[in-house]
Amino acid sequence: MANTYKCVRLEPQCKYDNTDCVCAVVIGLTADDGEGNSAYIDGVYSYPEDDMPTVAAFKEGAGALVSQYAADNGWIANLNQQIEAAKVRNVAPPDFETPEITVDTTVEPAEGSAANPSPPPEPPEPEPAPPAPVEEEEEEEEKEEEEEEEGS
């Protein structure tokens, strides 16, 4: 069965100084697959400052506005994805009744938990810097090279 979609939230908002001028509208849609899975999404559409309709004009065009807003924002695909995700979501066991539980307040928090975080690891020791080159060796090598060249 195909998903069905319904506008369940349509809340126009008027300017504080002109309650016959709609400046924004909250739009909410649901999707239902007919098998117990449903999804919801909402958003706010704001009219351009120079194109705000009257409440009467808003009512007349509400269906077109909702459909266009849903299309522009990819809501149908989003709702479909939510429905598909709901189909594989973990569920409670049938007829599960929660047993009576007494919370033991003497239990200490485990190390690494939010109430007892593990201490931060110690930073690694820096590697020793390489020794500075010795200039004397370079001078000796240059002398040896000069002597070899002279001897040739």
C-alpha positions as MATLAB code, in Angstrom:
seq = 'MANTYKCVRLEPQCKYDNTDCVCAVVIGLTADDGEGNSAYIDGVYSYPEDDMPTVAAFKEGAGALVSQYAADNGWIANLNQQIEAAKVRNVAPPDFETPEITVDTTVEPAEGSAANPSPPPEPPEPEPAPPAPVEEEEEEEEKEEEEEEEGS';
ca = [
       0.000    0.000    0.000;
       1.308    3.475   -0.846;
       1.938    6.050    1.848;
      -0.725    8.675    2.443;
       0.141   12.253    3.295;
      -1.826   14.767    5.309;
      -1.326   18.377    6.355;
      -1.848   18.277   10.132;
      -0.421   21.651   11.032;
      -1.207   24.943    9.335;
      -0.623   27.939   11.587;
      -0.558   31.338    9.884;
       1.218   34.116   11.755;
       0.255   37.747   11.328;
       2.212   40.941   11.771;
       1.722   42.409   15.246;
       0.333   45.622   13.778;
      -1.821   44.047   11.038;
      -3.669   40.850   11.936;
      -5.093   40.576    8.431;
      -1.618   40.224    6.893;
       0.006   36.751    6.962;
       3.786   37.085    7.275;
       4.656   33.431    7.923;
       3.045   30.030    8.295;
       4.019   26.875   10.168;
       3.371   23.823    7.984;
       3.377   20.241    9.248;
       2.802   17.025    7.296;
       2.416   13.393    8.289;
       2.824   10.246    6.244;
       1.176    6.917    7.077;
       1.806    3.546    5.446;
      -1.444    1.946    6.645;
       0.538   -0.667    8.601;
       1.088    1.321   11.785;
       4.146    3.304   10.671;
       3.949    7.068   10.487;
       6.263   10.049   10.112;
       6.092   13.804   10.689;
       7.933   16.853    9.395;
       7.351   20.585    9.764;
       8.821   23.921    8.846;
       8.096   27.627    8.587;
       7.451   29.444    5.321;
       8.009   33.204    5.477;
       6.399   35.406    2.858;
       8.514   38.090    1.170;
       7.984   41.464    2.846;
       6.325   42.929   -0.262;
       4.099   39.896   -0.996;
       2.237   39.043    2.224;
      -1.338   37.870    1.594;
      -4.424   38.703    3.575;
      -5.830   35.925    5.756;
      -8.610   35.335    3.178;
      -6.128   35.099    0.290;
      -3.926   32.798    2.398;
      -6.840   30.415    3.010;
      -7.627   30.264   -0.706;
      -4.049   29.436   -1.658;
      -3.107   27.267    1.361;
      -3.277   23.952   -0.537;
      -0.997   25.186   -3.287;
       1.420   26.736   -0.768;
       1.664   23.520    1.295;
       2.182   21.364   -1.804;
       4.863   23.681   -3.232;
       6.651   24.042    0.123;
       6.689   20.258    0.577;
       8.016   19.762   -2.971;
      10.678   22.495   -2.668;
      12.016   20.992    0.558;
      11.946   17.328   -0.478;
       9.447   16.455    2.237;
       7.745   13.539    0.473;
      11.081   11.741    0.016;
      12.008   12.596    3.620;
       8.716   11.229    4.957;
       9.098    8.086    2.836;
      12.599    7.557    4.273;
      11.252    7.987    7.800;
       8.544    5.362    7.106;
      11.115    2.895    5.714;
      13.358    3.478    8.737;
      10.390    2.889   11.066;
       9.820   -0.517    9.484;
      13.216   -1.777   10.694;
      13.343    0.059   14.039;
      13.645   -2.021   17.199;
      10.302   -2.680   18.914;
       9.257   -3.600   22.435;
       8.461   -7.266   23.092;
       4.726   -7.986   22.935;
       2.889   -7.912   26.276;
       6.025   -6.840   28.176;
       5.286   -5.607   31.673;
       7.991   -3.724   33.512;
       8.923   -5.440   36.756;
       9.029   -3.401   39.939;
      12.558   -2.079   40.348;
      14.170   -0.586   43.429;
      17.077    1.674   42.589;
      20.130    0.986   44.761;
      21.589    4.406   45.474;
      24.724    2.913   47.064;
      26.062    1.692   43.716;
      29.225    3.562   42.728;
      29.570    4.842   39.145;
      31.766    2.739   36.888;
      35.084    4.187   35.787;
      34.684    5.723   32.367;
      30.997    6.564   32.924;
      29.652   10.121   32.703;
      29.621   10.351   36.512;
      33.175    8.962   36.840;
      35.116    9.740   33.670;
      38.454    8.102   33.064;
      41.405   10.398   33.664;
      42.779   11.868   30.453;
      45.728    9.961   29.059;
      49.119   11.428   29.785;
      50.662   13.173   26.796;
      53.455   11.225   25.138;
      56.970   12.310   25.956;
      58.459   14.470   23.226;
      61.046   12.815   21.057;
      64.561   14.119   21.687;
      65.740   16.667   19.191;
      68.369   15.395   16.750;
      71.878   16.532   17.640;
      73.128   19.640   15.915;
      75.551   18.936   13.078;
      79.171   19.284   13.998;
      80.924   21.801   11.786;
      84.407   20.418   12.414;
      83.594   17.210   10.550;
      82.523   19.161    7.509;
      85.779   21.117    7.534;
      87.797   17.882    7.819;
      85.898   16.337    4.900;
      86.538   19.428    2.782;
      90.288   19.268    3.598;
      90.412   15.582    2.662;
      88.661   16.305   -0.644;
      91.076   19.159   -1.374;
      94.068   16.935   -0.621;
      92.728   14.207   -2.914;
      92.208   16.713   -5.722;
      95.730   18.102   -5.284;
      97.201   14.604   -5.277;
      95.550   13.682   -8.532;
];
